[in-house]
Amino acid sequence: MLWFGKRTASTVVAAVPAEVVPADLPVPLDPEIFQRHFSALLAGMEQDGGADSFLAALAAKRQAVIDLRACAQQNSFGIDAIESVLALVFTARRKLYPALANLGDERVAALMTELWFGASSPAERLQQFIDAMPGAEDGTRESVKAAAKLRRAAWDFAAEMLHYGEAERYPLMSRWVWDQGTQSGALREFVRGGDAMREVPFSNDPAVFEGARRWLAEQLATQGIYRDEALWINLVQGQAYLAYFRSMTEGSLGADFGRGVPPNEQLKRLLGIDAAPGTRPDRVRKPLAAKPATQARAH
């Protein structure tokens, strides 16, 4: 599983360089709950351009990541290239850029190359990217909290880059899909009685994400959907997570979603498709430029 602290032998998933082998889920997912979320998804999309517009937006995001992955393969890569896709990762775009900029082009290029093309397991590659982020500058509570937020943003960014770089090969492993540490995420919303369970025995092992993805693909097949399954699965998972989010009085995404945001806009924001790739680089939060010192007027 993925942890933000030091990696131990028990947290390393067996190397699966070619693909993620799905695990048998320790608790079953419920087809009736899937149907409810799927029906709500279809109804919502029909009010906002239809399913094709959402799929096209996700496909454009996927292509942007694929193009960046090709740049990394050709050794023409740096922090400026990262900015375009970071804007497409809702949970990371306001937090991650300063840390990547401090690492520098060479280090960022090496990290992304290893993430996409490394021979180690997906879990190890994700963890390596997370571990490259700076830790707490001191022992203060604020510094530790800031470092934890940064690592969570790094997790989400790396998870999306791995998935959208090869969407058929790797499941989406963002924290909103499942986060063992907080016991929250879309996967819990497909477990009957999950809201009453103190703990759902899902780990952050990529095999669990893949096992859930295979199950979701089977449910989509019952609806006659056999194309773009990876994108449809992301849409259904997003719908399920936002149903949970809207049922809570507060949540970690509340401030960024804003009040009065329509459900379909929330779904677009969560999936990073609320603007086309390359059109809103201003969504990436960067360090404020230092103001030039005012020179004293000569007398």
Secondary structure, DSSP 8 states (H G I E B T S, - for coil): ---SS---GGG-----SS-------SS---HHHHHHHHHHHHHHHHTTTHHHHHHHHHHHHHHHHHHHHHHHHTT---HHHHHHHHTT-TTTTTTSHHHHHHH-HHHHHHHHHHHHH-SS-HHHHHHHHHHTS---SSSSHHHHHHHHHHHHHHHHHHHHHHHHHSTTTS----TTT-BTTTTBSGGGGGSTTGGG-S-----S-HHHHHHHHHHHHHHHHHTT--SSHHHHHHHHHHHHHHHHHHHSS--TTHHHH-TT--HHHHHHHHHT-SS-TTS-GGGS---------------
